[in-house]
Structure formats: structure tokens, C-alpha cells
């Protein structure tokens, strides 16, 4: 059972079971206590009294004699009361008083034949009341140490003045025992309810604190920002976890800062390594325009004045080529400084298609746009536009006449944005794939091989990556960037 809610519920059920078991024990003890003894004594006296009245009614002769037969009454009392332990009884008449008495289960040294003098007024009162009302009567007189139980029943007689009575004594603490039982059961009930409310309150407060911490963490994850500092809850156990998390957050932020510095250093090292590898390519790319300009200049000096304009135009073209090469090299070597801002994606993507449209029309290539992304995102629109424009330009150059290029954007995961450029050209040759993103790695005679390297630098600066995916036929370049809402 891993849930805190389930554990607390199990604990409450266990407490409820313990209280229920204790209540059963209390009831069992009560049944054997004074209260139960009083109830049993009352039942015994009433049953014995009714039994005497029933036997008297069956044994009476018809017509009944004018005066009761005392011997018959004595025998009848013995027969009934011998089966009722600790119960004594007799027959009372309004005119003659006590006519018969018996206590066959008396545990004294001899046979008890006299009616207790102290109880005679109560016995006479109950018998007189039963004879007058013709209804059974019972009274319980509670003393400090015992309770006296007296029952009286009317007997069938011509004068209707006969009544049988029975009497027994039992523990006098019946009411106290019964009251204690009720008080104990009430305490148990209050304990169960109070414990349920208390545990429910603890569970509710704990879950509220946990939900607040969870919302704080989820909000920080949705924003894509730094790990939040969690507030204290006031619950000691939870606060120890919060303190541990906050200390871990500090270490994590330090580690992330070191990782960011290491990534920047790695990027600088990669640029320096790339600069060393491309030294030969730079020399080759610069030597060819310089040689061409020298040849054009020498020819112009030796040629007629009317041909010097063409030579100067060719020299200017070579200068422009060198200037573009220098600009690309500077962009590749210098760190990419981002200025992220909120960008409306569909408008920005439409601008990219419009930028490459003239070159695509001249090459006979159709460019289309497909995107299923959020309305806006945060990135550097200038640098990312340069990267996507390089990818589109590269795709248009490699697509055949009548071919097509597709620019698409999607959100494959919650926190990522993918921008893809697909073409149906011949694809990247297998030998070139290993060095595809290195400067001056190109499969075109007129290419410099800097476009893909620049696009990858922009992706790395955004915390993403540029991937090459072979298609059949064609090629896909995918810019994978971390997506953050504005």
C-alpha cells in the first residue's frame, strides 16, 4: 500500500475495528454485570408469579370454595418456586393477609418459613394493587448494595381479593452499570468519529500541500524556466522534503550553469577546430577569385579600352563572391548572440516561403508550406530565418526542375518545435554524409559548404540540433528546437 491516503484510511479502519471489538467486550461484560442481573431477577420473579397464577387457575375446584385452601396454596408455591433459584413467594388476601409462603431454594441452615418483616409493607402494597387492578405489578427498590424486586399477580377467586407475589434480591448497582455501559459506548463512538475527522483533516491538509507543490513544479515545467524554490508547508515531514529539494535545486542550477559554460566552450572549440579544418578550403576559395581577377585585370590592361568594362564587371563579381565568403566565415566563427522574442509562427513561415519564391520560380521548383504548430513561440527570428533560408536555398538548388520543396513545422513533443525542409532531389551522397555539417563540405561545384554549418550553429545556439533524414527519393533537414511559450 503505497498511497498515503490508503495508509491513513487503513489506520482508521483498524481503529474502528478496535473500537468495535472493545464495544463487544463491554456488552459482554454488561450482560454479566449487575444490570443484567437485575434484568434477569425481574424476569424470574414475573415468570414465577405468572406460573403460580396459572397453576392455581388449573387446580382450583369448581365451584370454588369460599375460603382458599392453604395447604393447596403451600404445595403450589413449593412446586413453582423450586424451579426458580433465589426467588421466594407467597399468597396474599385482603381480608386474611399472608395466607401462604415458600422459599424452597433458600440456602440457609434450615427451611425458611417466615415472610421478611421489612419487606411485608411493600409486598402487601403490590399484592393489593394487583388484586384491585387485576393486572400483574412489578416494582424494583434499589439500595446502596442490592436491589429488591417484587412482583404480584391476581389469582382467580370468587372474592377477587387473592394475589400471588414473588420476590428476589440482586446487585443494586444496575443503573450505574447500565449508565457506565452507555457512557462507554458513547465515548467509543465519539472517539471513532473524532479520529475519522482528525485523520481526514490531516489527509486533506497534506494533500492540499502536496497539490500546491505539484502545481508549482508543473507550472515551472510548463514555463520551461529554472527549477522553482518551493515554499515551506508548515508540516515538518513535508518541509524536510522541501528543504532537500531546494538544496538540490541550488546544486542543479550550479550544475546547469557549469553545463551551459561547458556547452559554450565546446561550441567555441568546435568553431576553432572547424576553422583549422577549413583553412585549406579558405585558401582554395580565395585563391580562385584572386587568380580570376588577376587574369581579368591583365587582359584589361592589354586590351582595348572598350573591353575593359567587361573585365571590371567580372572583377566586381569576384569581389562580391569574396565578400559573401568572408561574411559567411565571420558568421560561422563569431558566437551566435540570440535575441529571442515572441514570433507569430504562420506569418514568419510565410515570409520564409516568400523569400525563396523568386529563386524557386526561376528553377521551376514548387515550394509549399504545411504547419500544425502553436500560434506563437519564443526564438531569435533573424538568426533562425537565416538558417531556414539556407536550408530552403539548398533544397531548391538540389530539387529537379518540376520538383517540389516542402517547408513544414510541427510540435512532435510538448516542449519541442520541429521545422523541416524536404525536397525530392537525388539526396545527399553517401560519402558526404559523415562530414555534411562541416564547413566547405559540399557536393556542388559552385557551393561553399557553409550554409548547413551556419544552420547547425544557429540550432545549437537555440539549444537544439539540425538533423539530416534521407527520404526516398529526396532529403529532409530537420531543425529541432526547444519550444517555450511566450
C-alpha positions in Angstrom: 0.0 0.0 0.0 2.0 3.0 -1.3 -0.7 5.7 -1.1 -0.6 7.9 2.0 -4.4 8.2 1.6 -4.8 4.4 1.6 -2.5 4.0 4.7 -4.4 6.6 6.7 -7.7 5.0 5.7 -6.4 1.6 6.7 -5.3 3.0 10.0 -8.8 4.5 10.6 -10.5 1.2 9.7 -8.1 -0.6 12.1 -9.0 1.9 14.8 -12.7 1.5 14.0 -12.3 -2.3 14.3 -10.5 -2.0 17.7 -13.3 0.3 19.0 -16.0 -2.2 17.7 -14.2 -5.1 19.4 -14.0 -3.1 22.6 -17.7 -2.3 22.4 -18.4 -6.0 22.0 -16.3 -6.7 25.1 -18.2 -4.0 27.1 -21.5 -5.5 26.1 -20.4 -9.0 27.1 -19.3 -7.6 30.5 -22.5 -5.8 30.9 -24.5 -8.9 30.3 -22.7 -10.5 33.2 -22.8 -7.3 35.3 -25.3 -6.1 37.9 -27.6 -4.6 35.2 -28.0 -7.9 33.6 -28.6 -9.5 37.0 -31.4 -7.1 37.8 -33.0 -7.8 34.4 -32.7 -11.5 35.0 -34.1 -11.2 38.5 -37.1 -9.2 37.3 -37.8 -11.7 34.6 -37.5 -14.6 37.1 -40.0 -13.0 39.6 -42.5 -12.1 36.9 -42.4 -15.6 35.3 -42.7 -17.3 38.7 -45.7 -15.1 39.6 -47.4 -15.9 36.4 -46.7 -19.6 36.8 -48.3 -19.5 40.3 -51.4 -17.8 38.9 -51.6 -20.3 36.1 -51.2 -23.4 38.3 -53.8 -22.0 40.8 -56.3 -21.5 38.0 -55.9 -25.1 36.8 -56.0 -26.6 40.3 -59.0 -24.6 41.6 -62.2 -26.7 42.0 -65.5 -25.7 40.6 -67.5 -24.4 42.3 -64.6 -22.7 44.1 -64.7 -22.8 47.9 -65.5 -19.7 49.8 -62.2 -19.7 51.6 -58.8 -20.6 49.9 -57.3 -24.0 50.7 -54.0 -23.0 52.4 -52.4 -26.4 52.0 -53.1 -26.3 48.3 -51.5 -22.9 48.1 -48.5 -24.1 50.0 -47.9 -27.1 47.8 -48.5 -24.9 44.7 -45.8 -22.4 45.9 -43.3 -25.2 46.5 -43.8 -26.7 43.1 -43.4 -23.5 41.2 -40.6 -21.8 43.3 -38.4 -24.9 43.5 -37.6 -24.2 39.8 -36.8 -20.5 40.4 -33.5 -20.2 42.3 -33.3 -17.4 44.8 -37.0 -16.5 44.4 -39.4 -16.6 47.4 -43.1 -16.0 47.2 -46.5 -16.3 48.8 -50.2 -15.7 48.5 -51.8 -12.6 50.0 -55.5 -11.9 50.7 -57.0 -8.6 51.5 -59.0 -10.0 54.4 -56.5 -12.5 55.8 -53.2 -11.0 54.9 -50.4 -13.6 54.2 -52.0 -17.0 53.6 -49.0 -19.0 52.4 -45.2 -18.6 52.0 -42.5 -20.6 50.5 -38.7 -20.3 49.7 -37.6 -23.8 48.6 -34.2 -22.6 47.2 -33.2 -20.8 50.4 -29.5 -21.6 51.1 -29.7 -21.1 54.9 -29.2 -23.8 57.5 -32.9 -24.6 57.7 -36.2 -24.2 56.0 -37.3 -20.6 55.7 -41.0 -20.2 56.6 -41.4 -16.5 57.7 -42.0 -13.6 55.4 -39.3 -10.9 55.8 -40.7 -8.3 58.1 -39.0 -5.3 56.4 -40.5 -6.2 53.0 -44.0 -7.0 54.2 -45.5 -3.5 53.6 -44.2 -3.4 50.0 -45.4 -7.0 49.4 -48.9 -6.1 50.7 -49.0 -2.9 48.7 -48.1 -4.7 45.4 -50.5 -7.6 46.1 -53.3 -5.2 46.9 -52.7 -3.2 43.8 -52.6 -6.4 41.6 -55.8 -7.7 43.2 -57.6 -4.4 42.8 -56.4 -3.8 39.1 -56.4 -7.5 38.1 -53.1 -6.7 36.4 -49.6 -8.0 37.2 -47.4 -5.5 39.0 -43.6 -5.3 39.5 -41.5 -2.9 41.5 -37.7 -2.6 41.9 -36.4 -1.0 45.0 -32.7 -0.1 44.6 -30.5 0.2 47.6 -26.8 1.0 48.1 -25.7 -2.6 48.0 -28.6 -4.6 46.5 -31.9 -4.2 44.6 -35.2 -5.7 45.8 -37.6 -7.0 43.1 -41.2 -7.7 43.9 -43.9 -8.9 41.5 -47.6 -9.5 42.2 -50.3 -11.3 40.1 -54.0 -11.6 40.7 -55.4 -15.1 41.4 -58.8 -16.3 40.2 -61.1 -16.3 43.3 -64.8 -15.6 44.0 -64.0 -12.5 46.0 -61.2 -11.4 43.7 -59.0 -10.4 46.7 -56.3 -13.0 46.3 -52.9 -12.3 44.8 -49.6 -14.2 44.4 -46.3 -12.5 45.0 -42.7 -13.3 44.3 -39.5 -11.6 45.4 -35.8 -11.8 44.9 -32.7 -9.7 45.6 -29.8 -8.9 43.3 -26.9 -6.4 42.9 -28.0 -2.8 43.5 -25.6 -1.2 41.0 -27.7 -1.9 38.0 -28.3 1.6 36.9 -24.7 2.5 37.5 -23.6 -0.4 35.3 -26.1 0.4 32.6 -25.1 4.1 32.7 -21.5 3.2 32.5 -22.1 1.0 29.5 -23.9 3.7 27.7 -21.2 6.2 28.6 -18.5 3.9 27.4 -20.3 3.2 24.1 -20.8 6.9 23.7 -17.1 7.6 24.3 -16.1 4.9 21.8 -18.5 6.4 19.2 -17.1 9.9 19.8 -13.5 8.5 19.6 -14.2 6.9 16.3 -15.9 10.0 14.8 -13.2 12.3 16.2 -10.4 10.1 14.9 -12.0 9.9 11.5 -12.4 13.7 11.4 -8.8 14.2 12.7 -7.3 11.8 10.1 -9.5 13.3 7.4 -8.2 16.8 8.3 -4.6 15.6 8.3 -5.1 13.9 4.9 -6.9 16.9 3.5 -4.2 19.3 4.6 -1.4 17.0 3.5 -3.0 16.5 0.0 -3.5 20.3 -0.3 0.1 20.9 0.5 1.2 18.2 -2.0 -1.1 19.6 -4.7 0.3 23.1 -4.1 3.8 21.8 -4.5 2.8 19.7 -7.6 1.2 22.8 -9.2 4.3 24.8 -8.6 6.5 22.2 -10.2 4.2 21.7 -13.1 4.0 25.5 -13.7 7.8 25.7 -13.7 8.0 22.8 -16.2 5.4 24.3 -18.5 7.2 27.6 -18.5 10.5 25.9 -19.3 12.3 28.1 -16.9 14.6 27.4 -13.9 13.6 25.0 -11.1 11.4 26.8 -8.6 12.1 27.3 -5.0 9.3 25.5 -3.1 7.7 27.3 -0.2 7.6 25.6 3.3 4.3 24.0 4.1 4.4 24.0 7.9 4.3 20.2 8.1 7.6 19.0 9.5 7.9 15.9 7.3 7.0 17.7 4.1 9.3 20.6 5.0 12.2 18.2 5.2 11.4 17.1 1.7 11.0 20.7 0.5 14.3 21.6 2.1 16.0 18.7 0.4 14.5 19.7 -2.9 15.5 23.4 -2.5 19.1 22.3 -1.7 19.1 20.0 -4.7 17.7 22.9 -6.8 20.7 25.1 -5.9 23.1 22.3 -6.8 21.2 21.7 -10.0 21.3 25.3 -11.0 25.1 25.3 -10.4 25.5 22.2 -12.5 23.3 23.6 -15.2 25.4 26.8 -15.2 28.6 24.7 -15.5 27.0 22.7 -18.3 26.0 25.9 -20.1 29.5 27.2 -19.8 30.9 23.8 -21.0 28.5 23.8 -23.9 29.6 27.3 -24.9 33.2 26.2 -24.5 32.5 23.2 -26.7 30.9 25.4 -29.3 33.9 27.6 -29.3 36.2 24.6 -29.5 34.2 23.2 -32.4 34.4 26.5 -34.2 38.1 26.7 -33.7 38.5 23.1 -34.8 36.3 23.9 -37.8 38.4 26.9 -38.5 41.5 24.8 -38.6 39.9 22.2 -40.9 38.6 24.8 -43.3 41.9 26.7 -43.6 42.7 24.8 -46.7 39.3 25.4 -48.1 39.5 29.1 -47.4 42.8 29.3 -49.2 41.3 27.5 -52.2 38.1 29.6 -52.2 40.1 32.8 -52.0 42.9 31.8 -54.5 40.5 31.1 -57.3 38.7 34.5 -57.3 42.1 36.3 -56.9 43.5 34.4 -59.8 40.4 35.2 -61.9 40.6 38.9 -61.0 44.4 39.0 -61.8 43.7 37.4 -65.2 40.9 39.8 -66.0 43.0 42.7 -64.9 46.0 41.7 -67.1 43.7 41.1 -70.0 42.1 44.5 -69.5 45.4 46.3 -69.4 46.4 44.7 -72.7 43.0 45.0 -74.3 41.3 47.9 -76.0 39.5 50.4 -73.7 36.0 49.2 -74.8 36.7 45.7 -73.4 37.9 47.0 -70.1 34.3 47.4 -68.8 33.5 43.7 -69.1 36.7 42.9 -67.3 35.9 45.3 -64.5 32.4 43.7 -64.1 33.9 40.3 -63.8 36.3 41.6 -61.2 33.4 43.1 -59.3 31.5 39.8 -59.4 34.6 38.0 -57.9 34.8 40.7 -55.2 31.2 40.1 -54.3 31.9 36.4 -54.1 34.8 37.0 -51.8 32.7 39.4 -49.7 30.0 36.8 -49.3 32.6 34.2 -48.4 34.1 36.5 -45.7 30.7 37.3 -44.3 29.8 33.6 -44.0 33.1 32.8 -42.4 32.7 35.6 -39.9 29.1 34.4 -39.1 30.5 30.9 -38.6 33.4 31.9 -36.4 31.8 34.5 -34.3 29.5 33.4 -31.4 25.8 33.5 -32.2 24.2 36.1 -29.9 20.5 35.4 -29.7 17.7 38.0 -29.1 14.6 35.8 -28.6 11.2 37.3 -28.8 7.6 36.2 -29.4 7.1 35.3 -33.1 3.9 34.6 -34.9 4.8 31.3 -36.5 2.5 31.2 -39.5 3.4 34.7 -40.6 7.1 34.0 -40.1 6.9 30.8 -42.1 5.0 32.6 -44.9 7.9 35.1 -45.1 10.4 32.3 -45.5 8.5 30.9 -48.5 8.2 34.3 -50.0 11.9 34.9 -49.6 12.8 31.8 -51.6 10.0 32.1 -54.1 11.8 34.0 -56.9 14.7 31.6 -56.9 12.3 28.7 -56.9 10.3 30.1 -59.8 13.5 30.6 -61.8 14.5 27.0 -61.1 11.0 25.6 -61.9 10.5 24.3 -58.4 7.3 24.4 -56.4 7.6 25.5 -52.7 4.7 24.7 -50.4 4.1 25.2 -46.7 2.5 22.9 -44.1 2.4 23.5 -40.4 0.4 22.4 -37.4 2.0 24.4 -34.5 1.0 26.7 -31.7 0.2 30.3 -32.7 3.5 31.7 -31.4 6.8 30.7 -29.9 10.0 32.3 -28.5 13.2 32.3 -30.6 15.5 34.6 -32.5 13.6 35.3 -35.7 16.6 36.8 -37.6 19.2 34.0 -36.9 16.6 31.3 -37.4 15.4 32.9 -40.6 18.9 32.8 -41.9 19.2 29.1 -41.1 15.9 28.2 -42.7 16.6 30.4 -45.7 19.9 28.5 -46.2 18.0 25.2 -46.0 15.4 26.3 -48.5 18.0 27.7 -50.8 19.9 24.4 -50.6 16.7 22.4 -51.3 15.7 24.5 -54.3 19.2 24.0 -55.8 19.0 20.2 -55.4 15.4 19.7 -56.5 15.0 18.8 -60.2 13.0 21.1 -62.5 9.4 20.4 -61.9 10.2 19.1 -58.5 8.9 20.4 -55.2 10.1 21.6 -51.8 8.0 21.4 -48.6 8.5 23.6 -45.6 6.7 22.2 -42.6 6.5 22.9 -38.8 5.1 20.7 -36.1 5.3 20.0 -32.4 6.3 16.3 -32.0 6.6 16.6 -28.2 5.2 19.0 -25.6 8.4 21.0 -25.3 9.9 20.8 -28.8 9.4 22.5 -32.1 10.4 20.9 -35.4 11.0 22.8 -38.6 11.5 20.5 -41.7 12.7 21.3 -45.2 12.0 18.4 -47.7 13.0 18.1 -51.4 12.6 15.4 -53.9 16.1 15.7 -55.3 18.8 13.0 -55.6 19.7 13.1 -52.0 23.0 13.5 -50.2 25.7 11.2 -51.5 26.8 8.5 -49.0 30.5 9.6 -48.8 29.4 13.2 -47.9 27.1 12.3 -45.1 29.7 11.9 -42.4 31.1 15.5 -42.9 27.8 17.0 -44.1 27.7 19.8 -41.5 31.4 20.7 -41.7 32.4 23.9 -43.5 33.3 23.5 -47.2 31.7 20.1 -47.3 29.6 20.4 -50.4 28.6 18.3 -53.4 28.2 21.3 -55.8 31.0 22.8 -57.8 29.6 26.3 -57.1 28.9 25.8 -53.4 31.0 26.8 -50.4 29.5 24.3 -47.9 28.9 26.9 -45.3 25.1 27.0 -45.4 24.5 23.8 -43.5 27.3 24.6 -41.0 25.7 28.0 -40.3 22.2 26.5 -39.9 23.6 24.0 -37.4 25.3 26.7 -35.4 22.0 28.6 -35.1 20.3 25.4 -34.0 22.9 24.7 -31.3 22.7 28.4 -30.1 19.0 27.8 -29.5 19.7 24.7 -27.6 18.5 22.4 -30.4 20.1 20.4 -33.2 20.0 20.1 -37.0 19.4 16.5 -38.4 19.7 15.0 -41.8 17.0 12.5 -42.7 17.2 10.6 -46.0 14.0 10.3 -48.0 13.1 8.1 -50.9 13.5 10.0 -53.0 14.9 13.2 -51.7 16.3 14.7 -48.5 15.0 16.1 -45.3 16.7 18.6 -43.0 15.0 19.0 -39.6 15.7 21.8 -37.2 14.7 20.5 -33.7 14.4 23.4 -31.2 13.2 23.6 -27.6 9.7 25.2 -27.6 8.7 27.8 -25.0 5.5 29.7 -24.7 5.9 33.4 -24.7 
